[in-house]
Amino acid sequence: MVAFCPFCSNILFVEESSEGQLQFTCNVCPVFFPVKRLISYRNYYKLKEIDDVLGGEEAWKNVDSTEERCPKCGHERAYFMQLQTRSADEPMTTFYRCCNSECNHNWRD
C-alpha cells in the first residue's frame, strides 16, 4: 500500500514519532497520520515467457554438422547455423550444438 497526502498528493513516508509509535508523515505538509494496525501486502507478478531467439528446437532440425569440438564433453562433431545478429557490415555469428545427444551443449563462435 502506498499512502498519499490528502492535501498535496505527495507520498507519505513511515517514520517513528517521539513517543516511539510509527506514523505516516508528509515531507511537504506539517501533517502526520498514526499507524493503527499492521499493513502488509505481497504481490506476485507473473513473469512473461522468454522467446528463444534462435527459433527453439525447430531451428535445429535441418542443419548441417561440422568438425568442431564440444567445449563441454569433447565430442568431435557439432551442428551449426549462422545468423546475422549485428549490422550488415559485420560477419555472421555461428551457433553450434553438440551432436552428442546426451550433451546437446550450445555455444557460439
MODELLER restraints for C-alpha pairs under 7 A, 6 or more apart:
rsr = mdl.restraints
at = mdl.atoms
rsr.add(forms.Gaussian(group=physical.xy_distance, feature=features.Distance(at['CA:1:A'], at['CA:41:A']), mean=6.79, stdev=0.5))
rsr.add(forms.Gaussian(group=physical.xy_distance, feature=features.Distance(at['CA:3:A'], at['CA:11:A']), mean=6.07, stdev=0.5))
rsr.add(forms.Gaussian(group=physical.xy_distance, feature=features.Distance(at['CA:3:A'], at['CA:12:A']), mean=5.51, stdev=0.5))
rsr.add(forms.Gaussian(group=physical.xy_distance, feature=features.Distance(at['CA:4:A'], at['CA:10:A']), mean=5.51, stdev=0.5))
rsr.add(forms.Gaussian(group=physical.xy_distance, feature=features.Distance(at['CA:4:A'], at['CA:11:A']), mean=4.42, stdev=0.5))
rsr.add(forms.Gaussian(group=physical.xy_distance, feature=features.Distance(at['CA:4:A'], at['CA:12:A']), mean=5.24, stdev=0.5))
rsr.add(forms.Gaussian(group=physical.xy_distance, feature=features.Distance(at['CA:5:A'], at['CA:11:A']), mean=6.17, stdev=0.5))
rsr.add(forms.Gaussian(group=physical.xy_distance, feature=features.Distance(at['CA:5:A'], at['CA:12:A']), mean=6.02, stdev=0.5))
rsr.add(forms.Gaussian(group=physical.xy_distance, feature=features.Distance(at['CA:5:A'], at['CA:26:A']), mean=6.32, stdev=0.5))
rsr.add(forms.Gaussian(group=physical.xy_distance, feature=features.Distance(at['CA:11:A'], at['CA:26:A']), mean=6.86, stdev=0.5))
rsr.add(forms.Gaussian(group=physical.xy_distance, feature=features.Distance(at['CA:12:A'], at['CA:24:A']), mean=5.55, stdev=0.5))
rsr.add(forms.Gaussian(group=physical.xy_distance, feature=features.Distance(at['CA:12:A'], at['CA:25:A']), mean=5.26, stdev=0.5))
rsr.add(forms.Gaussian(group=physical.xy_distance, feature=features.Distance(at['CA:12:A'], at['CA:26:A']), mean=4.89, stdev=0.5))
rsr.add(forms.Gaussian(group=physical.xy_distance, feature=features.Distance(at['CA:13:A'], at['CA:24:A']), mean=5.34, stdev=0.5))
rsr.add(forms.Gaussian(group=physical.xy_distance, feature=features.Distance(at['CA:13:A'], at['CA:25:A']), mean=5.25, stdev=0.5))
rsr.add(forms.Gaussian(group=physical.xy_distance, feature=features.Distance(at['CA:13:A'], at['CA:26:A']), mean=6.44, stdev=0.5))
rsr.add(forms.Gaussian(group=physical.xy_distance, feature=features.Distance(at['CA:14:A'], at['CA:22:A']), mean=6.55, stdev=0.5))
rsr.add(forms.Gaussian(group=physical.xy_distance, feature=features.Distance(at['CA:14:A'], at['CA:23:A']), mean=5.54, stdev=0.5))
rsr.add(forms.Gaussian(group=physical.xy_distance, feature=features.Distance(at['CA:14:A'], at['CA:24:A']), mean=4.63, stdev=0.5))
rsr.add(forms.Gaussian(group=physical.xy_distance, feature=features.Distance(at['CA:14:A'], at['CA:25:A']), mean=6.23, stdev=0.5))
rsr.add(forms.Gaussian(group=physical.xy_distance, feature=features.Distance(at['CA:15:A'], at['CA:22:A']), mean=5.67, stdev=0.5))
rsr.add(forms.Gaussian(group=physical.xy_distance, feature=features.Distance(at['CA:15:A'], at['CA:23:A']), mean=5.49, stdev=0.5))
rsr.add(forms.Gaussian(group=physical.xy_distance, feature=features.Distance(at['CA:15:A'], at['CA:24:A']), mean=6.37, stdev=0.5))
rsr.add(forms.Gaussian(group=physical.xy_distance, feature=features.Distance(at['CA:15:A'], at['CA:25:A']), mean=6.67, stdev=0.5))
rsr.add(forms.Gaussian(group=physical.xy_distance, feature=features.Distance(at['CA:16:A'], at['CA:22:A']), mean=4.53, stdev=0.5))
rsr.add(forms.Gaussian(group=physical.xy_distance, feature=features.Distance(at['CA:16:A'], at['CA:23:A']), mean=6.13, stdev=0.5))
rsr.add(forms.Gaussian(group=physical.xy_distance, feature=features.Distance(at['CA:17:A'], at['CA:23:A']), mean=6.52, stdev=0.5))
rsr.add(forms.Gaussian(group=physical.xy_distance, feature=features.Distance(at['CA:22:A'], at['CA:34:A']), mean=6.26, stdev=0.5))
rsr.add(forms.Gaussian(group=physical.xy_distance, feature=features.Distance(at['CA:22:A'], at['CA:35:A']), mean=5.65, stdev=0.5))
rsr.add(forms.Gaussian(group=physical.xy_distance, feature=features.Distance(at['CA:23:A'], at['CA:32:A']), mean=6.36, stdev=0.5))
rsr.add(forms.Gaussian(group=physical.xy_distance, feature=features.Distance(at['CA:23:A'], at['CA:33:A']), mean=5.43, stdev=0.5))
rsr.add(forms.Gaussian(group=physical.xy_distance, feature=features.Distance(at['CA:23:A'], at['CA:34:A']), mean=4.12, stdev=0.5))
rsr.add(forms.Gaussian(group=physical.xy_distance, feature=features.Distance(at['CA:23:A'], at['CA:35:A']), mean=5.03, stdev=0.5))
rsr.add(forms.Gaussian(group=physical.xy_distance, feature=features.Distance(at['CA:24:A'], at['CA:32:A']), mean=5.44, stdev=0.5))
rsr.add(forms.Gaussian(group=physical.xy_distance, feature=features.Distance(at['CA:24:A'], at['CA:33:A']), mean=4.98, stdev=0.5))
rsr.add(forms.Gaussian(group=physical.xy_distance, feature=features.Distance(at['CA:24:A'], at['CA:34:A']), mean=6.15, stdev=0.5))
rsr.add(forms.Gaussian(group=physical.xy_distance, feature=features.Distance(at['CA:24:A'], at['CA:35:A']), mean=6.77, stdev=0.5))
rsr.add(forms.Gaussian(group=physical.xy_distance, feature=features.Distance(at['CA:25:A'], at['CA:31:A']), mean=6.24, stdev=0.5))
rsr.add(forms.Gaussian(group=physical.xy_distance, feature=features.Distance(at['CA:25:A'], at['CA:32:A']), mean=4.46, stdev=0.5))
rsr.add(forms.Gaussian(group=physical.xy_distance, feature=features.Distance(at['CA:25:A'], at['CA:33:A']), mean=6.58, stdev=0.5))
rsr.add(forms.Gaussian(group=physical.xy_distance, feature=features.Distance(at['CA:26:A'], at['CA:32:A']), mean=6.54, stdev=0.5))
rsr.add(forms.Gaussian(group=physical.xy_distance, feature=features.Distance(at['CA:63:A'], at['CA:79:A']), mean=6.38, stdev=0.5))
rsr.add(forms.Gaussian(group=physical.xy_distance, feature=features.Distance(at['CA:63:A'], at['CA:80:A']), mean=6.47, stdev=0.5))
rsr.add(forms.Gaussian(group=physical.xy_distance, feature=features.Distance(at['CA:63:A'], at['CA:81:A']), mean=6.55, stdev=0.5))
rsr.add(forms.Gaussian(group=physical.xy_distance, feature=features.Distance(at['CA:64:A'], at['CA:79:A']), mean=5.64, stdev=0.5))
rsr.add(forms.Gaussian(group=physical.xy_distance, feature=features.Distance(at['CA:64:A'], at['CA:80:A']), mean=6.17, stdev=0.5))
rsr.add(forms.Gaussian(group=physical.xy_distance, feature=features.Distance(at['CA:65:A'], at['CA:77:A']), mean=6.57, stdev=0.5))
rsr.add(forms.Gaussian(group=physical.xy_distance, feature=features.Distance(at['CA:65:A'], at['CA:78:A']), mean=5.34, stdev=0.5))
rsr.add(forms.Gaussian(group=physical.xy_distance, feature=features.Distance(at['CA:65:A'], at['CA:79:A']), mean=4.04, stdev=0.5))
rsr.add(forms.Gaussian(group=physical.xy_distance, feature=features.Distance(at['CA:65:A'], at['CA:80:A']), mean=5.95, stdev=0.5))
rsr.add(forms.Gaussian(group=physical.xy_distance, feature=features.Distance(at['CA:66:A'], at['CA:77:A']), mean=5.67, stdev=0.5))
rsr.add(forms.Gaussian(group=physical.xy_distance, feature=features.Distance(at['CA:66:A'], at['CA:78:A']), mean=5.64, stdev=0.5))
rsr.add(forms.Gaussian(group=physical.xy_distance, feature=features.Distance(at['CA:66:A'], at['CA:79:A']), mean=6.31, stdev=0.5))
rsr.add(forms.Gaussian(group=physical.xy_distance, feature=features.Distance(at['CA:67:A'], at['CA:76:A']), mean=5.94, stdev=0.5))
rsr.add(forms.Gaussian(group=physical.xy_distance, feature=features.Distance(at['CA:67:A'], at['CA:77:A']), mean=4.69, stdev=0.5))
rsr.add(forms.Gaussian(group=physical.xy_distance, feature=features.Distance(at['CA:67:A'], at['CA:78:A']), mean=6.48, stdev=0.5))
rsr.add(forms.Gaussian(group=physical.xy_distance, feature=features.Distance(at['CA:68:A'], at['CA:76:A']), mean=5.72, stdev=0.5))
rsr.add(forms.Gaussian(group=physical.xy_distance, feature=features.Distance(at['CA:68:A'], at['CA:77:A']), mean=5.14, stdev=0.5))
rsr.add(forms.Gaussian(group=physical.xy_distance, feature=features.Distance(at['CA:68:A'], at['CA:78:A']), mean=5.57, stdev=0.5))
rsr.add(forms.Gaussian(group=physical.xy_distance, feature=features.Distance(at['CA:69:A'], at['CA:75:A']), mean=5.57, stdev=0.5))
rsr.add(forms.Gaussian(group=physical.xy_distance, feature=features.Distance(at['CA:69:A'], at['CA:76:A']), mean=4.52, stdev=0.5))
rsr.add(forms.Gaussian(group=physical.xy_distance, feature=features.Distance(at['CA:69:A'], at['CA:77:A']), mean=6.06, stdev=0.5))
rsr.add(forms.Gaussian(group=physical.xy_distance, feature=features.Distance(at['CA:70:A'], at['CA:76:A']), mean=6.62, stdev=0.5))
rsr.add(forms.Gaussian(group=physical.xy_distance, feature=features.Distance(at['CA:70:A'], at['CA:78:A']), mean=6.99, stdev=0.5))
rsr.add(forms.Gaussian(group=physical.xy_distance, feature=features.Distance(at['CA:70:A'], at['CA:98:A']), mean=5.87, stdev=0.5))
rsr.add(forms.Gaussian(group=physical.xy_distance, feature=features.Distance(at['CA:72:A'], at['CA:105:A']), mean=6.87, stdev=0.5))
rsr.add(forms.Gaussian(group=physical.xy_distance, feature=features.Distance(at['CA:73:A'], at['CA:103:A']), mean=6.88, stdev=0.5))
rsr.add(forms.Gaussian(group=physical.xy_distance, feature=features.Distance(at['CA:75:A'], at['CA:100:A']), mean=6.60, stdev=0.5))
rsr.add(forms.Gaussian(group=physical.xy_distance, feature=features.Distance(at['CA:77:A'], at['CA:98:A']), mean=6.59, stdev=0.5))
rsr.add(forms.Gaussian(group=physical.xy_distance, feature=features.Distance(at['CA:77:A'], at['CA:99:A']), mean=5.77, stdev=0.5))
rsr.add(forms.Gaussian(group=physical.xy_distance, feature=features.Distance(at['CA:78:A'], at['CA:96:A']), mean=6.06, stdev=0.5))
rsr.add(forms.Gaussian(group=physical.xy_distance, feature=features.Distance(at['CA:78:A'], at['CA:97:A']), mean=5.37, stdev=0.5))
rsr.add(forms.Gaussian(group=physical.xy_distance, feature=features.Distance(at['CA:78:A'], at['CA:98:A']), mean=4.38, stdev=0.5))
rsr.add(forms.Gaussian(group=physical.xy_distance, feature=features.Distance(at['CA:78:A'], at['CA:99:A']), mean=4.82, stdev=0.5))
rsr.add(forms.Gaussian(group=physical.xy_distance, feature=features.Distance(at['CA:79:A'], at['CA:96:A']), mean=5.50, stdev=0.5))
rsr.add(forms.Gaussian(group=physical.xy_distance, feature=features.Distance(at['CA:79:A'], at['CA:97:A']), mean=5.06, stdev=0.5))
rsr.add(forms.Gaussian(group=physical.xy_distance, feature=features.Distance(at['CA:79:A'], at['CA:98:A']), mean=6.24, stdev=0.5))
rsr.add(forms.Gaussian(group=physical.xy_distance, feature=features.Distance(at['CA:79:A'], at['CA:99:A']), mean=6.13, stdev=0.5))
rsr.add(forms.Gaussian(group=physical.xy_distance, feature=features.Distance(at['CA:80:A'], at['CA:94:A']), mean=6.65, stdev=0.5))
rsr.add(forms.Gaussian(group=physical.xy_distance, feature=features.Distance(at['CA:80:A'], at['CA:95:A']), mean=5.49, stdev=0.5))
rsr.add(forms.Gaussian(group=physical.xy_distance, feature=features.Distance(at['CA:80:A'], at['CA:96:A']), mean=4.40, stdev=0.5))
rsr.add(forms.Gaussian(group=physical.xy_distance, feature=features.Distance(at['CA:80:A'], at['CA:97:A']), mean=6.37, stdev=0.5))
rsr.add(forms.Gaussian(group=physical.xy_distance, feature=features.Distance(at['CA:81:A'], at['CA:94:A']), mean=5.76, stdev=0.5))
rsr.add(forms.Gaussian(group=physical.xy_distance, feature=features.Distance(at['CA:81:A'], at['CA:95:A']), mean=5.41, stdev=0.5))
rsr.add(forms.Gaussian(group=physical.xy_distance, feature=features.Distance(at['CA:81:A'], at['CA:96:A']), mean=6.72, stdev=0.5))
rsr.add(forms.Gaussian(group=physical.xy_distance, feature=features.Distance(at['CA:82:A'], at['CA:92:A']), mean=6.07, stdev=0.5))
rsr.add(forms.Gaussian(group=physical.xy_distance, feature=features.Distance(at['CA:82:A'], at['CA:93:A']), mean=5.53, stdev=0.5))
rsr.add(forms.Gaussian(group=physical.xy_distance, feature=features.Distance(at['CA:82:A'], at['CA:94:A']), mean=4.41, stdev=0.5))
rsr.add(forms.Gaussian(group=physical.xy_distance, feature=features.Distance(at['CA:82:A'], at['CA:95:A']), mean=6.12, stdev=0.5))
rsr.add(forms.Gaussian(group=physical.xy_distance, feature=features.Distance(at['CA:83:A'], at['CA:92:A']), mean=5.59, stdev=0.5))
rsr.add(forms.Gaussian(group=physical.xy_distance, feature=features.Distance(at['CA:83:A'], at['CA:93:A']), mean=5.45, stdev=0.5))
rsr.add(forms.Gaussian(group=physical.xy_distance, feature=features.Distance(at['CA:83:A'], at['CA:94:A']), mean=6.60, stdev=0.5))
rsr.add(forms.Gaussian(group=physical.xy_distance, feature=features.Distance(at['CA:84:A'], at['CA:92:A']), mean=4.72, stdev=0.5))
rsr.add(forms.Gaussian(group=physical.xy_distance, feature=features.Distance(at['CA:84:A'], at['CA:93:A']), mean=6.15, stdev=0.5))
rsr.add(forms.Gaussian(group=physical.xy_distance, feature=features.Distance(at['CA:85:A'], at['CA:92:A']), mean=6.72, stdev=0.5))
rsr.add(forms.Gaussian(group=physical.xy_distance, feature=features.Distance(at['CA:85:A'], at['CA:93:A']), mean=6.43, stdev=0.5))
rsr.add(forms.Gaussian(group=physical.xy_distance, feature=features.Distance(at['CA:93:A'], at['CA:109:A']), mean=6.44, stdev=0.5))
rsr.add(forms.Gaussian(group=physical.xy_distance, feature=features.Distance(at['CA:94:A'], at['CA:108:A']), mean=5.62, stdev=0.5))
rsr.add(forms.Gaussian(group=physical.xy_distance, feature=features.Distance(at['CA:94:A'], at['CA:109:A']), mean=5.33, stdev=0.5))
rsr.add(forms.Gaussian(group=physical.xy_distance, feature=features.Distance(at['CA:95:A'], at['CA:107:A']), mean=5.94, stdev=0.5))
rsr.add(forms.Gaussian(group=physical.xy_distance, feature=features.Distance(at['CA:95:A'], at['CA:108:A']), mean=4.27, stdev=0.5))
rsr.add(forms.Gaussian(group=physical.xy_distance, feature=features.Distance(at['CA:95:A'], at['CA:109:A']), mean=6.42, stdev=0.5))
rsr.add(forms.Gaussian(group=physical.xy_distance, feature=features.Distance(at['CA:96:A'], at['CA:106:A']), mean=5.62, stdev=0.5))
rsr.add(forms.Gaussian(group=physical.xy_distance, feature=features.Distance(at['CA:96:A'], at['CA:107:A']), mean=5.31, stdev=0.5))
rsr.add(forms.Gaussian(group=physical.xy_distance, feature=features.Distance(at['CA:96:A'], at['CA:108:A']), mean=5.72, stdev=0.5))
rsr.add(forms.Gaussian(group=physical.xy_distance, feature=features.Distance(at['CA:97:A'], at['CA:104:A']), mean=5.80, stdev=0.5))
rsr.add(forms.Gaussian(group=physical.xy_distance, feature=features.Distance(at['CA:97:A'], at['CA:105:A']), mean=5.52, stdev=0.5))
rsr.add(forms.Gaussian(group=physical.xy_distance, feature=features.Distance(at['CA:97:A'], at['CA:106:A']), mean=4.50, stdev=0.5))
rsr.add(forms.Gaussian(group=physical.xy_distance, feature=features.Distance(at['CA:97:A'], at['CA:107:A']), mean=6.60, stdev=0.5))
rsr.add(forms.Gaussian(group=physical.xy_distance, feature=features.Distance(at['CA:98:A'], at['CA:104:A']), mean=4.85, stdev=0.5))
rsr.add(forms.Gaussian(group=physical.xy_distance, feature=features.Distance(at['CA:98:A'], at['CA:105:A']), mean=5.33, stdev=0.5))
rsr.add(forms.Gaussian(group=physical.xy_distance, feature=features.Distance(at['CA:98:A'], at['CA:106:A']), mean=6.69, stdev=0.5))
